[in-house]
Amino acid sequence: MTVTSTGTATVSASGLTLRYGGTAVLDDVSLRLQEGITGLLGPNGAGKTTLLRVLATAVPADRGAFTALGHDPGTAAGRLTLRRALGYLPQNPGFHPDFTAFAFVDYVAILKELTDRAARHREVRRVLEEVDLADVRGKRIKRLSGGMRQRVALAAALVGDPRLLVLDEPTAGLDPEQRMRFRDLVTRAGQGRTVLLSTHQTEDVAMLCHRVIVLARGRVRFEGTPAELTARAAGRVWSSPERDPGARAGWRTATGAFRNVGDPPEGADLLEPTLEDGYLLTLDDTGTEAAR
């Protein structure tokens, strides 16, 4: 099911299809993004990273088209203009370990065509301050923590004040304190911009995102608000002393009771659904195995 958005789309994609060999990694993907933060959820192999790479103009789709910020990346001129307005944080940024934080972001700024040295350095200092790294800008990246490295990568994506941010698994591998700090940075970065955030963490979506897209087996299975995704599990989550064999997913909670998701038996002790429950049921409805 696709929920039609009533806001103005800053990114609009139609029929994006990309095959590797005989496998359709993206299969007729259509979506709309608006200003604000949209979460992209999906299991491993769903096509999330490939979709983000297509929207970041890193790889072209075999079929379909999209426009972003009014530009058509299907043309050389449109692609160049879009790249100037785009910030991209890949899943593995590929730092040179001997670069300092300042030198790495400065290198990215040069690639983004900031040719005036004094103005460029002001911009590098600005984005490092924006991600709270001004005090360590002279440190080599290999000596920074994982959370700091992710913030360096975010600073690089923010160079030039892009209107579109594409972030691939930015909180992966971070401890809880680092994740909370990074979420605050993403929230600030999302003000006045369009942000597409790929994540495995349903908590990231619940805390950060105005909208959510669920991708499974290369296709969009849901597009709407987090509340609408949560509502898919209304009346379909219940508690029981033992795992219900009829549940589509179930696990023992800290209280010792089982939380079951699926089609409850008559008289079941129903629980309030979460976004994760709605996500699991969406995957299960597409034939994707839910975590058990």
C-alpha positions in Angstrom: 0.0 0.0 0.0 1.2 3.5 -0.8 0.0 6.5 1.1 -0.3 9.5 -1.1 1.4 12.6 0.2 -0.4 15.9 0.1 2.8 18.1 0.6 5.0 19.5 -2.1 7.5 16.9 -3.3 11.2 17.9 -3.4 12.1 14.5 -4.8 9.8 12.5 -7.0 10.8 9.0 -8.4 8.8 6.8 -10.8 9.5 3.3 -11.8 13.1 3.0 -10.7 14.5 -0.4 -11.7 18.0 -1.7 -11.4 19.2 -5.2 -12.0 22.5 -6.9 -11.1 22.7 -10.0 -13.2 19.4 -11.7 -13.0 18.3 -10.0 -9.8 16.1 -7.0 -9.6 17.7 -5.0 -6.8 15.2 -2.2 -7.4 11.9 -3.2 -8.9 9.6 -0.4 -10.1 10.3 1.9 -7.2 8.2 5.1 -7.0 8.3 7.5 -4.1 8.0 11.1 -3.1 10.1 13.0 -0.5 9.2 16.3 1.1 11.2 18.8 3.2 11.9 17.1 6.6 13.3 13.7 7.5 12.1 10.5 5.8 13.2 7.2 7.2 13.9 4.3 4.9 13.4 0.9 6.6 14.1 -2.6 5.2 15.9 -5.8 5.9 19.3 -6.7 4.6 19.2 -7.1 0.8 16.1 -4.9 0.4 17.8 -2.5 -1.9 18.1 0.4 0.5 21.7 1.3 -0.3 21.2 0.9 -4.0 18.2 3.2 -3.9 20.2 5.8 -2.0 23.1 5.5 -4.5 20.7 6.1 -7.4 19.2 9.2 -5.7 22.7 10.5 -4.9 23.5 10.1 -8.6 26.3 7.6 -7.8 24.8 5.0 -10.1 22.1 5.3 -12.8 18.9 3.2 -12.8 18.3 0.8 -15.7 14.8 2.2 -16.1 12.6 4.9 -14.5 13.4 8.5 -13.7 13.4 10.9 -10.8 13.7 14.6 -10.3 15.2 16.3 -7.2 15.0 19.9 -6.2 13.6 20.6 -9.6 16.5 19.1 -11.4 16.6 16.1 -13.8 19.7 14.0 -13.2 19.0 12.2 -16.5 20.7 15.1 -18.2 24.4 16.0 -17.7 23.5 19.6 -16.7 20.7 18.5 -14.3 23.0 15.9 -12.7 25.8 18.5 -12.2 23.4 21.0 -10.7 21.8 18.4 -8.4 25.2 17.3 -7.1 26.0 20.8 -6.1 22.9 20.9 -3.9 23.3 17.3 -2.5 25.0 16.0 0.6 25.7 12.2 0.7 26.9 10.2 3.6 27.6 6.6 2.4 27.5 3.6 4.7 31.3 3.3 4.5 32.7 6.8 4.0 36.3 5.5 3.2 38.4 7.9 5.2 42.1 8.3 4.6 43.4 7.5 8.2 46.2 10.0 8.1 43.9 12.9 7.2 42.9 15.2 10.1 39.2 15.9 10.4 39.8 19.4 9.0 41.8 18.0 6.0 39.2 15.4 5.1 36.3 17.9 5.1 38.5 20.4 3.3 39.2 17.8 0.6 35.5 17.2 0.2 34.9 20.9 -0.1 37.4 21.1 -2.9 35.6 18.3 -4.7 32.4 20.4 -4.2 34.1 23.2 -6.2 34.7 25.6 -3.3 37.8 27.1 -4.9 38.4 30.2 -2.8 40.7 29.0 0.0 39.7 31.5 2.7 36.0 31.0 2.1 36.4 27.3 1.9 38.2 27.1 5.2 35.5 29.2 6.8 32.9 26.7 5.5 35.0 23.7 6.8 35.2 25.3 10.2 31.5 26.0 10.2 30.4 22.5 9.4 32.8 21.0 11.9 31.4 23.3 14.6 27.9 22.4 13.5 28.6 18.7 14.3 30.5 19.6 17.6 34.0 18.7 16.3 35.6 22.1 16.4 37.9 21.1 19.3 39.3 18.0 17.5 39.5 19.3 13.9 43.3 19.0 14.0 43.2 15.3 15.1 43.9 12.5 12.7 40.8 10.5 11.8 42.4 7.2 12.9 42.6 8.6 16.4 38.9 9.5 16.6 36.2 7.3 18.0 33.6 5.7 15.8 31.0 8.3 16.8 33.4 11.1 16.0 34.2 9.6 12.6 30.5 9.5 11.7 30.2 13.2 12.7 33.2 14.0 10.4 31.3 12.2 7.6 28.2 14.2 8.4 30.2 17.4 8.3 31.5 16.5 4.9 27.9 15.9 3.7 26.9 19.3 5.0 29.6 21.2 3.2 28.0 23.9 0.9 24.7 23.9 2.8 23.0 21.2 0.6 19.2 21.2 0.3 19.1 17.4 0.0 20.8 15.0 2.4 21.1 11.3 1.7 22.3 9.4 4.8 23.0 5.6 4.6 22.9 3.9 8.0 24.5 6.8 9.9 23.9 5.3 13.4 25.2 1.8 12.6 27.9 0.7 15.0 27.3 3.5 17.5 26.8 3.0 21.2 23.6 4.4 22.7 25.1 7.7 23.8 26.7 8.2 20.4 23.4 7.3 18.7 21.5 9.8 20.8 24.0 12.6 20.0 24.0 11.7 16.3 20.2 11.8 16.3 20.3 15.3 17.7 22.7 16.3 14.9 20.4 14.8 12.2 17.4 16.6 13.7 19.2 19.9 13.4 20.5 19.1 9.9 17.0 18.3 8.8 15.6 21.8 9.5 14.8 23.4 6.2 16.2 20.5 4.2 15.0 17.2 2.6 16.7 14.3 4.4 16.4 10.6 3.4 17.8 8.4 6.2 18.3 4.7 5.7 18.4 2.7 9.0 17.8 -0.7 10.6 16.8 1.0 13.8 13.1 1.5 14.1 13.8 3.8 17.1 15.7 6.2 14.7 12.5 6.5 12.7 10.2 6.8 15.7 12.4 9.6 17.1 13.5 11.5 14.0 11.2 11.0 11.0 8.2 12.8 9.7 7.6 10.0 7.2 8.7 6.5 6.6 9.2 4.2 3.6 9.5 0.4 3.9 11.5 -1.3 1.2 11.5 -5.1 0.8 12.8 -7.2 -2.1 13.4 -4.1 -4.1 9.9 -2.7 -3.9 8.2 -0.1 -1.8 5.8 -1.9 0.6 4.7 1.1 2.6 4.9 4.9 2.4 3.4 7.2 5.0 3.8 8.6 8.5 5.3 6.6 11.4 1.8 6.7 13.1 0.2 5.1 10.0 2.8 2.3 10.0 2.2 1.8 13.7 -1.5 1.6 13.1 -1.0 -1.4 10.9 -0.5 -3.4 14.1 -3.5 -2.1 16.0 -5.3 -5.1 17.5 -2.6 -7.5 16.4 -0.2 -7.4 19.3 -0.9 -9.4 22.5 0.7 -10.8 25.6 0.7 -14.4 26.7 2.5 -16.6 29.3 4.0 -18.7 26.5 4.9 -18.0 22.9 1.7 -18.3 20.9 2.3 -20.8 18.1 0.0 -18.9 15.9 1.9 -15.7 16.1 3.9 -14.4 13.1 6.6 -13.1 15.5 7.1 -13.3 19.2 9.7 -12.9 21.9 10.0 -13.1 25.6 10.1 -9.7 27.3 11.9 -8.6 30.5 8.8 -9.4 32.6 8.9 -13.1 31.4 5.7 -12.7 29.3 5.7 -13.1 25.6 4.9 -10.3 23.2 3.2 -11.8 20.1 2.5 -10.1 16.8 0.1 -11.4 14.2 -3.5 -12.5 14.4 -4.5 -12.8 18.1 -6.8 -15.5 19.4 -10.2 -14.6 20.8 -9.9 -13.0 24.2 -6.2 -12.2 23.9 -4.6 -9.6 26.2 -4.0 -6.9 23.6 -1.1 -4.5 23.8 -0.4 -1.1 22.4 1.4 -1.5 19.1 4.8 0.1 18.3 6.3 1.2 15.0 8.4 -2.0 15.1 5.3 -4.1 15.3 3.8 -2.4 12.2 7.1 -2.8 10.4 7.4 -6.5 11.2 3.8 -7.1 10.0 4.5 -5.2 6.8 7.5 -7.4 6.1 5.6 -10.5 6.9 2.8 -9.5 4.6 5.3 -9.4 1.7 6.7 -12.8 2.5 9.8 -11.5 4.1 10.7 -13.5 7.1 10.2 -11.5 10.3 12.7 -11.6 13.1 11.8 -14.2 15.7 
